[in-house]
Amino acid sequence: MAKVAAVVVAAGIGHRMGADKTFIGLGDKPMVSWPIDVLQNSGLINEIVLVLHKDKVDVGRDLMKKNRWSKITAICAGGERRQDSVKNGLISISKSDWVLIHDGARPFLTEKLVDDGIKAAEETGAAAACTDVKDTIKLVDDNEIVTQTLIRSRLRVVQTPQVFRLDILRKAYELIDSEVTDDASIVEKAGYRVKLYPGDYENIKVTTKDDLLLAEMIAKGR
């Protein structure tokens, strides 16, 4: 069975939240604990690398000891950009052939998202969770004049987890240094195909205080 590492990226400082969202309380535990608990309990995940802001590495180590997260093999500091943080995490992977990247600000990771992502990645070597677009999306010019209405049925909202063959993602990061918002974009720019698979509408990214209110509602239901 192929060995899969998970890199949990939680190195942001929460400008839009007004606070460090990584360790903010959600339900009965810090936000970052939610996805790590799922990965710790997954039979498909071999090791976990946690990437934190440099000022929070010691806090992460204390949380690891408290929760007995035995699969965490490294806690490292992030970089200036998200992709720099991911690169730091990739360096710390020691014994896996595949890697699952997940945002620490997406607390509601599930075992199904992990399983389905690994299966989808087997087709092309790269896969990302996504949901259908519910709204009509329009392109505009600099004056907010509509230039095009996009075909909704062909659009997807991309989430994490995203799963890659480790050699593909490392090679993509060697080739591409332009700023991107997710790892699938790096792989696409490097010329690889990315398979999308069904995500979960509850798998929200907590970025603002409004997102946190929604997350608290979801947490109560879980």
LOLO-87158 format. One line per field, with one value per atom (N, C-alpha, C): residue number from 1; residue in one letter; atom name; z, x, y. Coordinates in Angstrom, 1 decimal. Example, Ala and Ser with C-alpha at 12.3 -4.5 7.8 and 13.67 -1.06 7.14 Angstrom:
% LOLO-87158
k: (1,1,1,2,2,2) .
r: (A,A,A,S,S,S) .
a: (N,CA,C,N,CA,C) .
c3: (7.8,7.8,7.8,7.1,7.1,7.9) .
c1: (13.2,12.3,13.2,12.8,13.7,12.9) .
c2: (-5.7,-4.5,-3.3,-2.2,-1.1,0.0) .
This chain:
% LOLO-87158
k: (1,1,1,2,2,2,3,3,3,4,4,4,5,5,5,6,6,6,7,7,7,8,8,8,9,9,9,10,10,10,11,11,11,12,12,12,13,13,13,14,14,14,15,15,15,16,16,16,17,17,17,18,18,18,19,19,19,20,20,20,21,21,21,22,22,22,23,23,23,24,24,24,25,25,25,26,26,26,27,27,27,28,28,28,29,29,29,30,30,30,31,31,31,32,32,32,33,33,33,34,34,34,35,35,35,36,36,36,37,37,37,38,38,38,39,39,39,40,40,40,41,41,41,42,42,42,43,43,43,44,44,44,45,45,45,46,46,46,47,47,47,48,48,48,49,49,49,50,50,50,51,51,51,52,52,52,53,53,53,54,54,54,55,55,55,56,56,56,57,57,57,58,58,58,59,59,59,60,60,60,61,61,61,62,62,62,63,63,63,64,64,64,65,65,65,66,66,66,67,67,67,68,68,68,69,69,69,70,70,70,71,71,71,72,72,72,73,73,73,74,74,74,75,75,75,76,76,76,77,77,77,78,78,78,79,79,79,80,80,80,81,81,81,82,82,82,83,83,83,84,84,84,85,85,85,86,86,86,87,87,87,88,88,88,89,89,89,90,90,90,91,91,91,92,92,92,93,93,93,94,94,94,95,95,95,96,96,96,97,97,97,98,98,98,99,99,99,100,100,100,101,101,101,102,102,102,103,103,103,104,104,104,105,105,105,106,106,106,107,107,107,108,108,108,109,109,109,110,110,110,111,111,111,112,112,112,113,113,113,114,114,114,115,115,115,116,116,116,117,117,117,118,118,118,119,119,119,120,120,120,121,121,121,122,122,122,123,123,123,124,124,124,125,125,125,126,126,126,127,127,127,128,128,128,129,129,129,130,130,130,131,131,131,132,132,132,133,133,133,134,134,134,135,135,135,136,136,136,137,137,137,138,138,138,139,139,139,140,140,140,141,141,141,142,142,142,143,143,143,144,144,144,145,145,145,146,146,146,147,147,147,148,148,148,149,149,149,150,150,150,151,151,151,152,152,152,153,153,153,154,154,154,155,155,155,156,156,156,157,157,157,158,158,158,159,159,159,160,160,160,161,161,161,162,162,162,163,163,163,164,164,164,165,165,165,166,166,166,167,167,167,168,168,168,169,169,169,170,170,170,171,171,171,172,172,172,173,173,173,174,174,174,175,175,175,176,176,176,177,177,177,178,178,178,179,179,179,180,180,180,181,181,181,182,182,182,183,183,183,184,184,184,185,185,185,186,186,186,187,187,187,188,188,188,189,189,189,190,190,190,191,191,191,192,192,192,193,193,193,194,194,194,195,195,195,196,196,196,197,197,197,198,198,198,199,199,199,200,200,200,201,201,201,202,202,202,203,203,203,204,204,204,205,205,205,206,206,206,207,207,207,208,208,208,209,209,209,210,210,210,211,211,211,212,212,212,213,213,213,214,214,214,215,215,215,216,216,216,217,217,217,218,218,218,219,219,219,220,220,220,221,221,221,222,222,222) .
r: (M,M,M,A,A,A,K,K,K,V,V,V,A,A,A,A,A,A,V,V,V,V,V,V,V,V,V,A,A,A,A,A,A,G,G,G,I,I,I,G,G,G,H,H,H,R,R,R,M,M,M,G,G,G,A,A,A,D,D,D,K,K,K,T,T,T,F,F,F,I,I,I,G,G,G,L,L,L,G,G,G,D,D,D,K,K,K,P,P,P,M,M,M,V,V,V,S,S,S,W,W,W,P,P,P,I,I,I,D,D,D,V,V,V,L,L,L,Q,Q,Q,N,N,N,S,S,S,G,G,G,L,L,L,I,I,I,N,N,N,E,E,E,I,I,I,V,V,V,L,L,L,V,V,V,L,L,L,H,H,H,K,K,K,D,D,D,K,K,K,V,V,V,D,D,D,V,V,V,G,G,G,R,R,R,D,D,D,L,L,L,M,M,M,K,K,K,K,K,K,N,N,N,R,R,R,W,W,W,S,S,S,K,K,K,I,I,I,T,T,T,A,A,A,I,I,I,C,C,C,A,A,A,G,G,G,G,G,G,E,E,E,R,R,R,R,R,R,Q,Q,Q,D,D,D,S,S,S,V,V,V,K,K,K,N,N,N,G,G,G,L,L,L,I,I,I,S,S,S,I,I,I,S,S,S,K,K,K,S,S,S,D,D,D,W,W,W,V,V,V,L,L,L,I,I,I,H,H,H,D,D,D,G,G,G,A,A,A,R,R,R,P,P,P,F,F,F,L,L,L,T,T,T,E,E,E,K,K,K,L,L,L,V,V,V,D,D,D,D,D,D,G,G,G,I,I,I,K,K,K,A,A,A,A,A,A,E,E,E,E,E,E,T,T,T,G,G,G,A,A,A,A,A,A,A,A,A,A,A,A,C,C,C,T,T,T,D,D,D,V,V,V,K,K,K,D,D,D,T,T,T,I,I,I,K,K,K,L,L,L,V,V,V,D,D,D,D,D,D,N,N,N,E,E,E,I,I,I,V,V,V,T,T,T,Q,Q,Q,T,T,T,L,L,L,I,I,I,R,R,R,S,S,S,R,R,R,L,L,L,R,R,R,V,V,V,V,V,V,Q,Q,Q,T,T,T,P,P,P,Q,Q,Q,V,V,V,F,F,F,R,R,R,L,L,L,D,D,D,I,I,I,L,L,L,R,R,R,K,K,K,A,A,A,Y,Y,Y,E,E,E,L,L,L,I,I,I,D,D,D,S,S,S,E,E,E,V,V,V,T,T,T,D,D,D,D,D,D,A,A,A,S,S,S,I,I,I,V,V,V,E,E,E,K,K,K,A,A,A,G,G,G,Y,Y,Y,R,R,R,V,V,V,K,K,K,L,L,L,Y,Y,Y,P,P,P,G,G,G,D,D,D,Y,Y,Y,E,E,E,N,N,N,I,I,I,K,K,K,V,V,V,T,T,T,T,T,T,K,K,K,D,D,D,D,D,D,L,L,L,L,L,L,L,L,L,A,A,A,E,E,E,M,M,M,I,I,I,A,A,A,K,K,K,G,G,G,R,R,R) .
a: (N,CA,C,N,CA,C,N,CA,C,N,CA,C,N,CA,C,N,CA,C,N,CA,C,N,CA,C,N,CA,C,N,CA,C,N,CA,C,N,CA,C,N,CA,C,N,CA,C,N,CA,C,N,CA,C,N,CA,C,N,CA,C,N,CA,C,N,CA,C,N,CA,C,N,CA,C,N,CA,C,N,CA,C,N,CA,C,N,CA,C,N,CA,C,N,CA,C,N,CA,C,N,CA,C,N,CA,C,N,CA,C,N,CA,C,N,CA,C,N,CA,C,N,CA,C,N,CA,C,N,CA,C,N,CA,C,N,CA,C,N,CA,C,N,CA,C,N,CA,C,N,CA,C,N,CA,C,N,CA,C,N,CA,C,N,CA,C,N,CA,C,N,CA,C,N,CA,C,N,CA,C,N,CA,C,N,CA,C,N,CA,C,N,CA,C,N,CA,C,N,CA,C,N,CA,C,N,CA,C,N,CA,C,N,CA,C,N,CA,C,N,CA,C,N,CA,C,N,CA,C,N,CA,C,N,CA,C,N,CA,C,N,CA,C,N,CA,C,N,CA,C,N,CA,C,N,CA,C,N,CA,C,N,CA,C,N,CA,C,N,CA,C,N,CA,C,N,CA,C,N,CA,C,N,CA,C,N,CA,C,N,CA,C,N,CA,C,N,CA,C,N,CA,C,N,CA,C,N,CA,C,N,CA,C,N,CA,C,N,CA,C,N,CA,C,N,CA,C,N,CA,C,N,CA,C,N,CA,C,N,CA,C,N,CA,C,N,CA,C,N,CA,C,N,CA,C,N,CA,C,N,CA,C,N,CA,C,N,CA,C,N,CA,C,N,CA,C,N,CA,C,N,CA,C,N,CA,C,N,CA,C,N,CA,C,N,CA,C,N,CA,C,N,CA,C,N,CA,C,N,CA,C,N,CA,C,N,CA,C,N,CA,C,N,CA,C,N,CA,C,N,CA,C,N,CA,C,N,CA,C,N,CA,C,N,CA,C,N,CA,C,N,CA,C,N,CA,C,N,CA,C,N,CA,C,N,CA,C,N,CA,C,N,CA,C,N,CA,C,N,CA,C,N,CA,C,N,CA,C,N,CA,C,N,CA,C,N,CA,C,N,CA,C,N,CA,C,N,CA,C,N,CA,C,N,CA,C,N,CA,C,N,CA,C,N,CA,C,N,CA,C,N,CA,C,N,CA,C,N,CA,C,N,CA,C,N,CA,C,N,CA,C,N,CA,C,N,CA,C,N,CA,C,N,CA,C,N,CA,C,N,CA,C,N,CA,C,N,CA,C,N,CA,C,N,CA,C,N,CA,C,N,CA,C,N,CA,C,N,CA,C,N,CA,C,N,CA,C,N,CA,C,N,CA,C,N,CA,C,N,CA,C,N,CA,C,N,CA,C,N,CA,C,N,CA,C,N,CA,C,N,CA,C,N,CA,C,N,CA,C,N,CA,C,N,CA,C,N,CA,C,N,CA,C,N,CA,C,N,CA,C,N,CA,C,N,CA,C,N,CA,C,N,CA,C,N,CA,C,N,CA,C,N,CA,C,N,CA,C,N,CA,C,N,CA,C,N,CA,C,N,CA,C,N,CA,C,N,CA,C,N,CA,C,N,CA,C,N,CA,C,N,CA,C,N,CA,C,N,CA,C,N,CA,C,N,CA,C,N,CA,C,N,CA,C,N,CA,C,N,CA,C,N,CA,C,N,CA,C,N,CA,C,N,CA,C) .
c3: (0.0,0.0,0.0,-0.9,-0.9,0.4,0.7,2.0,1.7,2.4,2.2,3.4,3.1,4.2,4.0,5.1,5.1,5.6,4.9,5.3,5.6,6.9,7.3,7.3,6.5,6.4,7.2,8.2,9.2,9.6,8.7,9.0,8.9,8.5,8.4,9.7,9.6,10.9,11.0,10.1,10.3,10.2,9.1,8.9,8.9,8.1,7.9,9.1,9.8,11.1,12.2,12.2,13.3,14.4,14.2,15.2,14.5,15.2,14.7,14.8,13.6,13.6,13.9,13.7,13.9,15.2,16.3,17.6,18.3,17.5,18.0,18.4,19.4,19.9,19.0,18.6,17.8,18.4,19.0,19.8,21.0,21.2,22.5,22.3,21.1,20.8,19.8,19.7,18.8,17.3,16.5,15.1,14.4,14.6,13.8,14.3,15.5,16.0,15.2,14.7,13.9,12.8,11.8,10.7,11.1,12.1,12.6,13.2,14.0,14.6,13.5,12.4,11.3,10.7,10.4,9.8,10.7,12.0,13.0,13.0,12.9,12.9,11.6,10.5,9.2,9.0,8.6,8.3,7.0,6.2,5.0,5.1,6.2,6.4,7.2,6.7,7.3,8.2,7.9,8.7,8.5,9.4,9.4,9.6,8.8,9.0,9.2,10.3,10.6,10.4,9.6,9.2,9.9,10.8,11.6,11.4,11.8,11.9,12.8,12.5,13.3,14.8,15.1,16.5,17.2,16.5,17.1,17.1,16.7,16.6,17.9,19.0,20.3,20.8,20.5,20.8,20.2,18.9,18.2,18.8,19.3,19.9,21.2,22.0,23.2,22.9,21.9,21.5,21.0,20.3,19.8,21.0,22.0,23.2,24.0,24.1,24.9,24.2,22.8,22.1,21.7,22.0,21.6,20.1,19.3,17.9,17.4,17.5,17.2,15.8,14.8,13.4,13.0,13.9,13.5,13.6,12.5,12.4,12.4,12.1,12.1,12.3,13.0,13.1,12.6,11.5,11.0,10.8,10.6,10.4,9.0,8.7,7.4,6.8,5.6,4.8,4.6,3.8,3.5,2.8,1.8,1.0,1.4,1.1,1.4,0.7,-0.5,-1.3,-0.6,0.0,0.7,1.9,2.6,3.7,3.3,2.1,1.7,1.3,0.7,0.3,1.6,2.6,3.9,4.4,4.3,4.7,3.9,2.6,1.7,2.1,2.5,2.8,4.1,4.9,6.2,6.0,4.8,4.6,4.5,5.3,5.3,4.7,4.7,4.4,3.6,2.7,1.9,0.5,-0.4,-1.8,-2.3,-1.5,-1.9,-0.8,-1.1,-0.1,-0.2,0.9,1.0,1.6,0.9,1.5,1.9,3.2,3.7,4.4,4.3,5.0,6.4,7.3,8.7,9.1,8.2,8.4,7.8,7.3,6.9,7.9,9.0,10.1,9.8,8.9,8.7,7.7,7.7,6.9,7.4,6.5,6.8,6.3,6.8,6.3,4.9,4.5,3.1,2.1,2.5,1.7,1.5,2.6,2.5,1.6,1.8,1.0,-0.5,-0.8,-2.1,-2.8,-2.1,-2.7,-3.1,-2.3,-2.6,-3.8,-3.8,-5.0,-6.3,-6.2,-7.4,-7.9,-7.0,-7.4,-8.2,-7.9,-8.6,-10.1,-10.6,-12.1,-12.8,-12.2,-12.9,-12.1,-10.8,-9.9,-9.2,-9.4,-8.8,-8.7,-7.5,-7.4,-6.4,-6.5,-5.6,-5.4,-4.2,-3.8,-4.4,-4.8,-5.3,-5.1,-5.2,-5.2,-6.4,-6.8,-7.9,-7.5,-8.5,-8.3,-8.3,-7.3,-7.2,-7.8,-7.8,-8.3,-9.7,-10.4,-11.7,-11.5,-12.3,-12.2,-13.5,-13.3,-14.4,-14.3,-15.5,-15.6,-15.9,-15.3,-15.5,-15.8,-16.4,-16.7,-15.5,-15.7,-14.6,-14.1,-14.9,-14.6,-14.1,-13.8,-13.3,-14.3,-15.6,-16.7,-17.0,-17.1,-17.5,-18.9,-18.9,-20.2,-20.7,-19.7,-20.0,-18.9,-19.2,-18.2,-18.4,-17.4,-17.5,-17.4,-18.0,-18.0,-16.7,-15.8,-14.5,-14.4,-15.3,-15.2,-15.4,-16.0,-16.2,-15.1,-14.1,-13.0,-11.8,-11.1,-9.8,-8.8,-7.5,-6.4,-5.8,-5.8,-5.4,-3.9,-3.2,-1.8,-1.6,-0.3,0.1,0.9,0.9,0.6,-0.9,-1.2,-2.5,-2.4,-3.2,-3.1,-4.3,-4.1,-5.2,-5.0,-6.1,-6.0,-5.6,-4.6,-4.0,-5.0,-5.9,-6.9,-7.8,-8.2,-9.1,-8.4,-7.1,-6.5,-6.2,-5.8,-5.6,-6.9,-8.0,-9.3,-9.7,-9.5,-9.9,-9.1,-7.8,-7.0,-7.5,-8.1,-8.6,-9.9,-10.7,-12.0,-11.9,-10.9,-10.8,-9.6,-9.7,-8.5,-8.5,-9.5,-9.5,-8.4,-7.9,-6.7,-7.2,-6.4,-6.7,-5.3,-5.4,-4.2,-3.8,-4.6,-4.2,-4.9,-4.4,-5.0,-6.3,-6.5,-7.9,-9.0,-8.7,-9.7,-10.0,-9.0,-9.3,-10.2,-9.9,-10.7,-12.1,-12.3,-13.6,-14.4,-13.8,-14.5,-14.9,-14.2,-14.5,-15.6,-16.1,-17.2,-16.8,-15.6,-15.2,-15.2,-15.3,-15.2,-13.8,-13.4,-12.1,-12.2,-11.5,-11.4,-10.3,-10.5,-9.5,-9.0,-7.7,-7.1,-6.2,-5.9,-5.1,-3.7,-3.3,-2.0,-1.1,-0.2,0.8,1.1,1.0,1.2,2.6,3.6,4.9,5.1,4.1,4.2,3.9,4.8,4.5,5.0,4.4,4.9,5.8,7.0,7.9,7.8,7.2,6.9,7.6,7.8,8.4,9.6,10.4,11.6,11.2,10.0,9.6,9.3,8.7,8.5,9.8,10.8,12.1,12.7,12.6,13.0,12.4,11.1,10.3,10.8,11.0,11.5,12.8,13.7,15.0,14.9,14.0,13.7,13.2,12.3,11.8,12.8,13.7,14.8,15.7,16.0,16.9,16.3,15.0,14.3,14.3,14.6,14.5,15.9) .
c1: (0.8,0.0,0.9,0.6,1.3,1.2,2.3,2.3,2.0,1.1,0.6,0.9,1.6,1.8,0.8,0.5,-0.4,0.3,0.2,0.8,-0.4,-0.5,-1.5,-0.9,-1.4,-0.9,-1.7,-1.0,-1.7,-0.7,-0.1,1.0,0.6,-0.7,-1.2,-1.3,-1.5,-1.6,-3.0,-3.9,-5.3,-5.6,-5.1,-5.3,-6.8,-7.6,-9.0,-9.8,-9.3,-10.0,-9.7,-8.6,-8.2,-7.6,-7.3,-6.7,-6.1,-5.2,-4.7,-5.8,-6.3,-7.4,-7.0,-5.7,-5.3,-5.7,-5.5,-5.7,-7.0,-7.8,-9.0,-10.0,-10.7,-11.6,-12.8,-13.0,-14.2,-14.8,-16.0,-16.5,-15.7,-15.2,-14.4,-12.9,-12.4,-11.0,-10.5,-9.2,-8.7,-9.1,-9.2,-9.6,-8.7,-7.4,-6.5,-6.6,-7.1,-7.2,-8.3,-9.3,-10.3,-9.7,-9.0,-8.5,-7.4,-6.6,-5.5,-6.1,-7.1,-7.8,-8.2,-8.8,-9.2,-8.0,-7.0,-5.8,-5.1,-5.1,-4.5,-5.2,-6.5,-7.4,-7.5,-7.0,-7.2,-6.2,-6.7,-5.8,-5.0,-5.3,-4.6,-3.4,-3.4,-2.3,-1.2,0.0,1.2,1.9,2.0,2.7,2.0,2.2,1.6,2.7,2.7,3.6,2.7,2.9,2.2,3.0,2.5,3.2,2.5,3.3,2.7,3.5,2.9,3.7,4.8,6.0,7.2,7.0,6.1,5.9,5.0,4.4,3.4,3.9,5.2,5.7,5.7,6.1,6.1,4.7,3.7,2.3,1.9,2.2,1.9,2.5,3.7,4.3,3.6,3.2,2.5,1.2,0.5,-0.8,-0.6,0.4,0.7,0.9,1.6,1.9,0.6,-0.2,-1.5,-2.4,-2.5,-3.4,-2.9,-1.6,-0.9,-1.1,-0.8,-0.8,0.5,0.4,1.6,2.1,1.2,1.6,2.3,2.3,3.1,4.5,5.2,6.7,7.5,6.8,7.5,6.5,6.9,6.2,7.2,6.9,7.9,7.3,8.1,7.7,7.3,6.3,5.9,6.8,6.4,7.2,6.3,6.8,6.1,4.8,4.8,3.6,3.1,1.8,1.3,2.2,2.5,3.3,4.7,5.2,6.5,6.3,5.2,4.9,4.7,4.0,3.9,5.2,6.1,7.5,8.2,8.1,8.8,8.2,6.9,6.3,6.8,6.9,7.3,8.7,9.6,11.0,11.0,10.0,10.0,9.4,8.8,8.3,9.4,9.3,10.5,10.2,9.0,8.8,7.5,7.2,5.9,6.1,5.2,5.3,4.2,3.2,2.1,1.9,1.3,1.1,-0.3,-0.9,-2.2,-2.0,-2.4,-2.3,-3.6,-3.7,-5.0,-4.8,-5.7,-5.6,-6.1,-5.3,-5.7,-6.9,-7.2,-8.4,-9.7,-9.6,-10.7,-10.9,-11.7,-11.7,-12.5,-13.4,-14.4,-13.9,-12.7,-12.2,-12.9,-13.1,-13.8,-12.9,-13.2,-12.5,-12.8,-14.1,-14.5,-13.7,-13.5,-12.7,-11.3,-10.7,-9.4,-9.3,-10.3,-10.3,-10.5,-11.5,-11.9,-10.8,-10.0,-8.9,-7.8,-7.5,-6.4,-6.8,-8.0,-8.5,-8.4,-8.9,-9.0,-7.6,-6.6,-5.2,-4.6,-5.0,-4.4,-4.5,-5.6,-5.8,-4.8,-4.4,-3.5,-2.3,-2.2,-1.1,-1.4,-2.6,-3.0,-4.5,-5.0,-6.5,-6.8,-8.0,-8.4,-9.9,-10.3,-11.7,-12.4,-13.7,-14.3,-15.8,-16.5,-18.0,-18.5,-19.8,-20.4,-20.6,-20.7,-21.0,-22.5,-23.0,-24.5,-24.9,-24.0,-24.4,-23.9,-24.5,-24.1,-22.8,-21.8,-20.5,-20.3,-19.9,-19.7,-18.3,-17.6,-16.4,-16.7,-15.9,-16.0,-14.7,-14.8,-13.6,-13.3,-12.3,-11.9,-13.0,-14.0,-15.1,-16.3,-16.1,-17.2,-18.3,-18.0,-18.9,-18.7,-19.8,-19.8,-19.2,-18.2,-17.7,-18.1,-18.4,-18.8,-19.5,-20.5,-21.2,-20.7,-20.1,-19.5,-20.5,-20.3,-21.2,-21.0,-22.1,-22.0,-21.7,-22.3,-22.1,-20.6,-19.8,-18.4,-17.5,-18.0,-17.2,-17.3,-16.1,-16.0,-15.3,-15.8,-15.1,-14.1,-12.8,-11.8,-11.5,-11.4,-11.1,-9.8,-9.4,-8.5,-9.4,-9.0,-7.6,-7.4,-6.1,-5.5,-4.4,-4.5,-3.6,-2.7,-1.4,-0.4,0.6,1.0,2.3,3.4,4.1,5.1,6.1,6.5,7.6,7.0,5.7,5.1,5.0,4.6,4.4,5.8,6.8,8.1,8.7,8.5,9.0,8.3,6.9,6.2,6.7,7.0,7.5,8.9,9.7,11.0,10.8,9.8,9.6,8.9,8.0,7.1,7.3,7.5,7.6,6.6,5.8,4.8,3.8,3.2,2.3,1.0,0.5,-0.7,-1.5,-2.7,-3.6,-3.8,-3.4,-3.5,-2.4,-2.2,-1.2,-1.6,-2.9,-3.3,-2.9,-2.9,-2.5,-1.0,-0.2,1.3,1.4,0.7,0.8,0.3,-0.8,-1.3,-0.3,0.3,1.3,2.5,2.8,3.9,3.6,2.3,1.9,1.3,1.0,0.3,-1.2,-1.9,-3.3,-3.8,-4.9,-5.4,-6.9,-7.1,-8.5,-9.2,-10.5,-11.3,-12.3,-12.6,-13.5,-14.5,-15.6,-16.6,-16.1,-16.2,-15.9,-17.1,-17.2,-18.3,-18.5,-19.8,-20.2,-19.9,-19.8,-19.5,-18.0,-17.2,-15.7,-15.3,-15.8,-15.6,-14.2,-13.7,-12.4,-12.8,-12.3,-12.6,-11.6,-12.1,-11.2,-11.7,-13.0,-13.5,-14.3,-14.7,-15.6,-16.9,-17.5,-18.7,-18.5,-17.3,-17.0,-17.0,-16.5,-16.3,-17.7,-18.6,-20.0,-20.6,-20.4,-21.0,-20.3,-19.0,-18.2,-18.7,-19.1,-19.6,-20.9,-21.7,-23.0,-22.7,-21.8,-21.5,-20.9,-20.0,-19.4,-20.4,-21.5,-22.5,-23.2,-23.3,-24.0,-23.2,-21.9,-21.0,-20.6) .
c2: (-1.2,0.0,1.2,2.2,3.4,4.2,4.9,5.6,7.1,7.7,9.0,9.9,11.0,12.0,13.1,13.8,14.9,16.1,17.2,18.5,19.4,19.8,20.8,22.1,23.0,24.4,25.4,25.9,26.8,27.9,28.5,29.5,30.9,31.2,32.5,33.3,34.6,35.4,36.0,35.7,36.1,37.5,38.2,39.6,39.9,39.1,39.4,39.0,38.1,37.6,38.6,39.3,40.1,39.4,38.1,37.2,36.0,35.3,34.0,33.0,32.6,31.6,30.2,29.9,28.5,27.9,28.7,28.1,28.7,29.4,29.9,28.8,28.9,27.9,27.6,26.4,26.0,24.7,24.9,23.7,23.6,22.4,22.1,22.0,22.5,22.4,23.5,23.7,24.7,24.3,25.3,25.0,24.0,24.1,23.3,21.8,21.6,20.2,19.4,20.0,19.3,18.5,19.1,18.3,17.3,17.7,16.8,15.6,15.7,14.5,13.5,14.1,13.2,12.5,13.2,12.6,11.6,11.9,11.0,9.7,9.7,8.5,7.8,8.4,7.8,6.7,5.5,4.4,4.6,5.6,5.9,6.9,7.6,8.6,8.0,8.1,7.5,8.5,9.8,10.8,12.1,13.0,14.4,15.4,16.4,17.5,18.8,19.5,20.7,21.9,22.8,24.0,25.2,25.9,27.0,28.3,29.4,30.6,30.4,31.0,30.8,31.1,32.0,32.3,31.3,30.4,29.4,28.0,27.8,26.4,25.7,26.5,25.9,25.6,26.4,26.2,24.9,24.7,23.5,22.3,22.3,21.2,20.8,21.9,21.6,20.9,21.4,20.8,19.4,19.1,17.7,16.8,17.2,16.4,16.1,17.2,17.1,16.1,16.2,15.3,14.0,13.8,12.5,12.2,13.2,13.0,12.3,11.0,10.2,10.2,10.6,10.6,11.9,12.9,14.1,13.8,13.9,13.7,15.0,16.1,17.4,18.5,19.6,20.8,21.9,22.6,23.5,24.9,25.9,27.2,27.5,28.3,28.6,29.7,30.1,31.1,32.3,33.2,34.5,34.2,33.4,33.0,31.6,31.4,30.0,29.0,29.2,28.2,28.0,29.0,28.8,27.9,28.1,27.2,25.8,25.6,24.2,23.6,24.4,23.9,23.5,24.3,23.9,22.6,22.4,21.2,20.0,20.1,19.0,18.6,19.5,19.2,18.3,18.4,17.6,16.2,15.9,14.6,13.6,12.5,11.6,10.2,9.7,8.3,8.0,8.9,8.7,9.0,8.4,8.6,9.6,9.8,10.7,11.7,12.8,13.9,14.5,14.6,15.3,16.7,17.7,19.1,19.6,20.0,20.5,21.8,22.8,24.1,23.9,24.3,24.3,25.1,26.1,26.9,26.2,25.0,24.2,23.1,23.4,22.5,21.2,21.2,20.1,19.1,18.7,17.6,16.3,15.4,14.1,13.0,11.8,10.6,10.4,10.7,10.5,11.4,12.6,13.5,13.0,12.5,11.9,10.7,9.8,8.5,8.8,9.7,10.0,10.7,11.6,12.3,11.4,10.4,9.5,8.7,8.2,7.4,8.2,9.5,10.3,10.6,10.8,11.1,10.0,8.8,7.6,7.7,8.5,8.5,9.4,10.6,11.5,11.9,11.5,11.9,13.1,13.7,15.0,15.1,15.5,15.6,16.7,17.3,18.4,18.2,18.4,18.5,19.7,19.6,20.8,20.7,21.8,21.8,22.5,22.3,23.0,24.4,25.3,26.7,26.9,27.5,27.7,29.1,30.0,31.4,31.6,32.6,33.0,33.8,33.5,34.2,35.1,36.3,37.2,37.8,38.0,38.7,40.1,41.0,42.4,43.1,44.3,45.1,46.0,46.9,47.7,48.7,48.9,49.8,49.1,47.8,46.9,46.7,46.8,46.5,45.0,44.3,42.9,42.7,41.8,41.4,40.0,39.2,37.8,37.2,36.4,35.5,34.1,33.5,32.2,31.1,30.0,28.9,28.2,28.3,27.8,26.3,25.5,24.1,23.6,24.5,24.2,24.7,25.4,26.0,25.2,25.2,24.5,25.4,25.3,25.9,24.9,25.2,24.2,24.4,23.3,23.2,22.5,22.3,21.2,20.2,19.0,18.4,18.3,18.4,18.2,17.1,16.1,15.0,14.9,14.6,14.6,13.4,12.9,12.1,13.1,12.7,13.6,14.1,13.2,13.6,14.7,14.6,15.6,16.9,17.0,18.3,18.9,18.1,18.7,19.2,18.5,19.0,20.3,20.3,21.5,22.7,22.5,23.7,24.1,23.2,23.5,24.4,24.1,24.7,26.1,26.2,27.4,28.2,29.5,30.3,31.5,31.6,32.7,32.4,33.5,33.3,32.7,31.7,31.0,30.9,30.5,30.4,28.9,28.0,26.6,25.8,24.5,23.7,23.1,22.9,22.4,23.4,24.7,25.7,25.5,25.2,25.0,23.8,22.8,21.5,21.8,22.5,22.8,23.6,24.7,25.5,24.7,23.6,22.8,21.8,21.8,20.9,19.6,19.4,18.1,18.3,17.2,17.2,17.0,17.7,17.6,17.1,16.1,15.5,16.1,16.6,17.1,16.0,16.1,15.1,15.8,15.2,16.0,16.3,17.6,18.0,18.0,19.0,19.0,20.5,20.9,22.3,22.7,21.8,22.2,22.3,21.9,22.0,23.5,24.4,25.8,26.2,27.3,27.9,29.1,29.1,30.1,31.3,32.4,33.5,34.8,34.9,36.1,35.8,36.8,36.5,35.9,36.3,35.7,34.2,33.8,32.4,31.6,32.3,31.6,31.4,32.3,32.1,30.9,30.7,29.6,28.3,28.4,27.2,26.7,27.7,27.3,26.6,27.0,26.3,24.8,24.7,23.4,22.5,23.1,22.3,21.8,22.5,22.1,20.9,20.8,19.7,18.4,18.6,17.5,16.9) .
